[in-house]
């Protein structure tokens, strides 16, 4: 059974397995300014004070809002902090999510991240594939490799990719991590999860606690999660996160929140011990 407190290399840099996702820091719908800017800044500072050194973000969260909060709260950044962003999407004036998949759009996305974060290089950037997109994966990978070769990004990650795309990516270049949807209630990505585990590639599940985008796959109301939480005197979120950590040493978590209380709750999940009964019930 893996040690949930081990450090895992991410693009050659050691990170704690419990990270933080900045997606919930902007306003409703991940659009516009936060409801409480002071709390958003306090959350980011508490994240680093707690020893977290892996923060996931994106320029299109807001847009620019999450990155600018990170910069205001944490710049100059701690030497061990690994900021991970993503490209492949954009927002319109109403907050709609749109694809930005062409090589020139990927480059523009990286440059926007560099500007809003105040960096010369983003440690890791995930290529977020847009389902049904018309741009070839080979073309996108070539653009990402060029950005890495120029020193604008440190490592290339993949997000929302199929097993075939993952295999294609690892066959073409070093892949720093994979970020796909996966949780105790949604294991549809098991084939990619297993491939990453076999290859030792960090797997970063998004929506680890469920999402409004996946209403048919609730995590926090999952019967097995609720019964385990009650028996172990933990919260459903802690059980769901602890279960993910138990799936393998290559799993890195990035739960997000706009609440200091929920942040503390999530951080304590790394200390929750799931016994054999819990693991059997959760499956």
Backbone torsions as a table, in degrees:
resi	resn	phi	psi	omega
1	UNK	NA	126.2	-173.8
2	UNK	-67.8	147.8	175.1
3	UNK	-75.7	120.5	-174.8
4	UNK	-74.7	-6.2	-177.2
5	UNK	-109.3	12.0	179.5
6	UNK	-72.2	161.8	176.6
7	UNK	-97.6	136.3	-178.8
8	UNK	-117.8	134.6	177.9
9	UNK	-68.3	134.2	175.3
10	UNK	-128.2	109.7	-174.2
11	UNK	53.3	40.0	176.6
12	UNK	81.6	3.3	-179.3
13	UNK	-118.7	132.6	-176.5
14	UNK	-72.2	130.6	176.3
15	UNK	-129.8	148.4	171.3
16	UNK	-68.0	147.9	-173.6
17	UNK	-72.7	-21.9	174.8
18	UNK	-94.6	107.1	178.8
19	UNK	-106.4	-158.1	-178.7
20	UNK	-144.6	137.2	176.1
21	UNK	-106.7	131.3	-173.8
22	UNK	-90.1	6.3	-173.1
23	UNK	-60.9	-32.4	-175.7
24	UNK	-88.5	0.7	-178.0
25	UNK	-74.5	-36.0	175.4
26	UNK	-67.8	-173.6	-177.9
27	UNK	-72.4	-174.7	-179.3
28	UNK	-54.3	139.4	-177.9
29	UNK	71.7	17.8	-178.7
30	UNK	58.2	38.8	-174.0
31	UNK	-138.6	131.6	177.4
32	UNK	82.6	-179.2	-175.5
33	UNK	-71.0	158.5	178.7
34	UNK	-68.0	154.7	176.9
35	UNK	-63.1	-37.1	-178.5
36	UNK	-134.2	95.8	-175.8
37	UNK	-62.8	-40.2	-178.3
38	UNK	-61.7	-40.1	178.8
39	UNK	-67.9	-40.2	178.5
40	UNK	-60.0	-43.2	178.5
41	UNK	-66.7	-39.1	179.3
42	UNK	-64.6	-37.3	178.2
43	UNK	-61.7	-47.2	-179.1
44	UNK	-62.7	-40.6	179.1
45	UNK	-68.2	-37.2	177.5
46	UNK	-67.4	-36.8	177.5
47	UNK	-54.5	-50.5	-178.4
48	UNK	-69.4	-40.3	178.1
49	UNK	-59.9	-30.8	-178.8
50	UNK	-80.3	-1.7	177.9
51	UNK	97.4	0.8	177.3
52	UNK	-69.8	131.3	-179.5
53	UNK	-130.7	27.7	176.9
54	UNK	-140.5	111.0	179.1
55	UNK	-120.8	128.2	179.6
56	UNK	-100.4	135.6	-177.2
57	UNK	-149.9	-173.9	173.7
58	UNK	-165.1	144.7	178.3
59	UNK	-63.8	-30.2	-178.2
60	UNK	-82.8	5.5	168.7
61	UNK	-81.1	97.4	179.3
62	UNK	135.7	-61.4	-11.0
63	UNK	-69.8	159.2	179.9
64	UNK	73.0	-18.3	-171.9
65	UNK	-62.1	-52.0	-177.5
66	UNK	-59.9	-46.0	-179.0
67	UNK	-63.1	-42.3	-179.1
68	UNK	-67.7	-34.1	175.0
69	UNK	-65.1	-43.9	178.6
70	UNK	-59.7	-44.8	-179.0
71	UNK	-64.5	-44.4	-178.9
72	UNK	-65.3	-38.8	-175.7
73	UNK	-77.2	-34.2	-165.2
74	UNK	-122.7	-10.3	-178.0
75	UNK	-79.5	135.5	-0.9
76	UNK	-69.6	137.9	-170.9
77	UNK	-71.9	145.1	173.3
78	UNK	-56.3	146.0	-175.0
79	UNK	-61.0	-28.8	-176.1
80	UNK	-94.4	0.6	-176.5
81	UNK	-76.7	127.6	177.0
82	UNK	-108.3	111.3	175.9
83	UNK	-92.9	129.8	-179.3
84	UNK	-119.8	126.3	177.8
85	UNK	-121.4	-173.4	-178.9
86	UNK	-149.3	155.2	177.3
87	UNK	-132.9	163.0	-179.9
88	UNK	122.3	-1.0	179.3
89	UNK	-142.4	164.7	175.3
90	UNK	-152.6	172.5	179.1
91	UNK	-121.2	147.6	172.3
92	UNK	-95.0	-174.1	-174.0
93	UNK	-67.1	-16.7	179.4
94	UNK	-100.3	1.2	179.4
95	UNK	92.5	3.5	178.5
96	UNK	-65.1	146.2	178.1
97	UNK	-88.9	124.0	-178.6
98	UNK	-126.1	153.6	176.9
99	UNK	-74.4	151.1	173.8
100	UNK	-144.3	71.5	-163.8
101	UNK	-101.6	-15.4	-177.1
102	UNK	-70.0	151.6	-178.4
103	UNK	-51.2	-41.6	179.9
104	UNK	-67.5	-28.2	177.2
105	UNK	-76.0	-34.9	175.7
106	UNK	-63.5	-44.0	178.2
107	UNK	-62.4	-45.0	179.5
108	UNK	-61.7	-36.6	178.1
109	UNK	-64.8	-42.5	177.0
110	UNK	-62.6	-45.2	-179.9
111	UNK	-62.8	-36.4	177.7
112	UNK	-67.2	-37.0	176.2
113	UNK	-65.7	-43.3	178.4
114	UNK	-58.9	-43.5	-177.7
115	UNK	-67.8	-46.4	-175.3
116	UNK	-74.5	-27.8	178.1
117	UNK	-89.4	-15.5	-178.7
118	UNK	73.1	39.7	-176.9
119	UNK	-117.5	155.4	169.7
120	UNK	-90.9	-21.7	178.0
121	UNK	-149.0	132.1	172.1
122	UNK	-85.5	124.0	-174.8
123	UNK	-53.8	-43.2	177.2
124	UNK	-143.4	137.3	173.5
125	UNK	-127.5	125.9	177.4
126	UNK	-87.4	132.1	169.8
127	UNK	-83.4	109.5	-179.7
128	UNK	-90.2	109.0	179.6
129	UNK	-72.4	137.0	178.3
130	UNK	-98.0	117.0	-177.9
131	UNK	-54.7	132.2	179.0
132	UNK	77.9	11.1	-179.5
133	UNK	-67.0	155.7	-176.3
134	UNK	-96.3	-5.6	-179.1
135	UNK	-88.3	132.9	-177.3
136	UNK	-69.1	146.7	179.1
137	UNK	-63.2	-39.4	177.8
138	UNK	-57.6	-43.3	-179.8
139	UNK	-64.2	-41.3	179.0
140	UNK	-66.6	-43.8	178.3
141	UNK	-60.6	-40.6	178.1
142	UNK	-60.0	-40.1	178.9
143	UNK	-66.0	-40.3	179.9
144	UNK	-68.0	-40.0	177.8
145	UNK	-62.7	-40.9	178.8
146	UNK	-62.4	-41.2	178.7
147	UNK	-64.2	-38.5	177.5
148	UNK	-68.9	-41.6	-179.6
149	UNK	-64.3	-29.6	177.2
150	UNK	-79.2	-8.1	179.1
151	UNK	86.2	7.8	-179.4
152	UNK	-78.5	-25.4	173.6
153	UNK	-131.7	151.1	-178.6
154	UNK	-88.7	-36.6	-178.3
155	UNK	-147.1	154.3	-179.0
156	UNK	-104.6	123.0	172.6
157	UNK	-108.8	166.8	177.7
158	UNK	-124.6	142.0	-179.9
159	UNK	-137.2	140.5	-180.0
160	UNK	56.8	51.7	-179.2
161	UNK	-114.3	152.9	175.0
162	UNK	-83.7	172.8	177.0
163	UNK	-62.9	-40.8	179.1
164	UNK	-61.8	-42.5	179.5
165	UNK	-67.3	-38.6	176.6
166	UNK	-60.5	-46.5	179.6
167	UNK	-62.5	-40.0	178.4
168	UNK	-64.4	-41.2	-179.5
169	UNK	-66.1	-46.7	-178.7
170	UNK	-69.8	-24.0	176.5
171	UNK	-76.2	-19.8	-176.4
172	UNK	-97.6	-30.1	-174.9
173	UNK	-164.8	172.2	175.1
174	UNK	-71.2	132.0	178.3
175	UNK	-110.0	122.8	-174.9
176	UNK	-74.1	-35.2	-177.1
177	UNK	-169.3	165.7	173.7
178	UNK	-125.6	134.1	-179.4
179	UNK	-124.0	101.0	179.2
180	UNK	-128.2	166.1	177.0
181	UNK	-73.7	130.5	179.8
182	UNK	-164.8	137.3	178.6
183	UNK	-162.3	176.7	178.1
184	UNK	-62.2	-24.3	-178.9
185	UNK	-100.4	-8.1	-177.0
186	UNK	-140.0	98.1	-178.1
187	UNK	-113.2	26.4	-178.8
188	UNK	-65.3	-16.3	179.7
189	UNK	-98.6	21.9	-173.8
190	UNK	-58.3	-34.0	-178.1
191	UNK	-66.5	-41.0	177.3
192	UNK	-70.3	-40.2	177.5
193	UNK	-56.2	-47.8	-178.3
194	UNK	-65.8	-38.0	179.2
195	UNK	-64.6	-42.0	178.2
196	UNK	-64.2	-41.8	178.6
197	UNK	-60.4	-43.8	-179.4
198	UNK	-65.2	-33.5	-177.4
199	UNK	-90.6	-7.7	-177.0
200	UNK	71.9	24.2	178.9
201	UNK	-89.5	128.9	178.5
202	UNK	-56.0	132.9	178.4
203	UNK	-114.5	124.7	-174.5
204	UNK	-117.6	95.6	-176.5
205	UNK	-72.3	125.8	172.2
206	UNK	-94.7	160.4	-170.7
207	UNK	56.7	45.0	-179.5
208	UNK	-65.3	-21.0	178.6
209	UNK	-111.5	19.0	-177.9
210	UNK	87.5	177.3	-176.8
211	UNK	-163.7	154.0	172.8
212	UNK	-63.7	-20.7	176.8
213	UNK	-73.7	-15.9	-179.6
214	UNK	-127.6	64.3	-174.2
215	UNK	-65.3	-21.5	-178.9
216	UNK	-87.7	1.3	-179.4
217	UNK	-130.7	62.2	-177.9
218	UNK	-70.4	141.0	-179.9
219	UNK	-99.9	-50.3	-171.2
220	UNK	-72.3	-14.6	175.3
221	UNK	-108.5	10.0	178.8
222	UNK	-63.1	128.2	-175.7
223	UNK	-54.0	-42.6	-179.3
224	UNK	-66.5	-36.4	178.3
225	UNK	-67.6	-44.2	-178.6
226	UNK	-64.3	-44.9	-177.8
227	UNK	-67.3	-37.6	178.7
228	UNK	-68.2	-42.2	178.8
229	UNK	-60.7	-42.8	179.9
230	UNK	-64.7	-43.1	-177.5
231	UNK	-67.9	-38.2	-177.4
232	UNK	-91.3	2.1	-179.4
233	UNK	56.1	47.3	177.5
234	UNK	-124.6	177.7	175.5
235	UNK	-94.9	157.0	176.5
236	UNK	-56.2	-38.9	179.4
237	UNK	-62.4	-42.0	179.8
238	UNK	-63.8	-40.1	178.5
239	UNK	-64.1	-45.2	-178.2
240	UNK	-63.5	-40.2	179.9
241	UNK	-72.4	-41.5	178.8
242	UNK	-62.5	-37.6	177.8
243	UNK	-60.9	-44.0	178.9
244	UNK	-61.8	-43.8	179.1
245	UNK	-60.5	-31.3	-179.0
246	UNK	-76.3	-9.5	-175.8
247	UNK	-77.2	-17.0	177.8
248	UNK	164.2	152.5	-177.0
249	UNK	-69.6	-12.0	179.2
250	UNK	-89.7	0.2	-178.5
251	UNK	-83.0	124.4	175.3
252	UNK	-115.6	133.8	-176.4
253	UNK	-105.2	144.4	177.8
254	UNK	-134.7	53.1	178.2
255	UNK	-62.7	140.7	-179.7
256	UNK	-117.8	159.8	178.6
257	UNK	-165.2	158.1	172.6
258	UNK	-110.5	15.5	-178.2
259	UNK	-121.0	129.3	176.1
260	UNK	-62.0	-37.3	179.0
261	UNK	-63.9	-44.4	178.5
262	UNK	-67.7	-33.2	176.0
263	UNK	-59.3	-48.9	-179.8
264	UNK	-61.7	-39.4	177.7
265	UNK	-60.4	-47.0	-179.1
266	UNK	-64.2	-41.2	-179.0
267	UNK	-61.4	-35.5	-178.9
268	UNK	-71.1	-13.5	179.1
269	UNK	-61.8	-27.3	179.9
270	UNK	-65.3	-20.8	-178.7
271	UNK	-97.8	-5.0	-177.6
272	UNK	-76.8	125.8	178.3
273	UNK	-95.6	118.7	175.3
274	UNK	-91.6	117.1	-179.0
275	UNK	-79.2	178.9	-176.5
276	UNK	-61.3	-36.5	177.7
277	UNK	-62.0	-43.3	179.2
278	UNK	-62.9	-45.1	-178.6
279	UNK	-64.8	-34.1	178.0
280	UNK	-69.9	-42.2	-179.0
281	UNK	-67.7	-41.3	-177.9
282	UNK	-75.6	-23.7	176.4
283	UNK	80.5	NA	NA
